[in-house]
Amino acid sequence: QVQLVESGGGLVQAGGSLRLSCAASARTFSTYVMGWFRQAPGKEREFVAAIRRNGGSTAYADNLKGRFTISRDNAKNMVFLQMNSLKPEDTAVYYCAADFRFSGLTTTPSLYDYWGQGTQVTVSS
């Protein structure tokens, strides 16, 4: 069992930045593909970003490229999401997720095995 705990969410004005963190309990953290997803009220959970086990490759939702950056620190069992130039439409609960079955940059929520409880990000206009 892997426990994921997100932090770093909050209220920010449009144009501002936030850095989300996700701490993982797994001693085999470096073997997991890690992803970030978000879910706004009344909407389906959507892919934000993913990063390979060694951090050498990343993927982003097309509409977020250039504003969001995913990274990881395997020595600390942490994954991060740097969010810049935030917009009101970025308001959502953000979740980190771990995938131990596939080595690719999975964008489908159902293919991830473990999820955190989420952290709220609210961007005011």
Salt bridges, closest charged atoms under 4 A:
GLU46 OE2 - ARG38 NE 2.50
ASP62 OD1 - LYS65 NZ 3.47
ASP90 OD1 - ARG38 NH1 2.88
ASP90 OD2 - ARG67 NH1 2.78
ASP113 OD1 - ARG101 NE 2.67
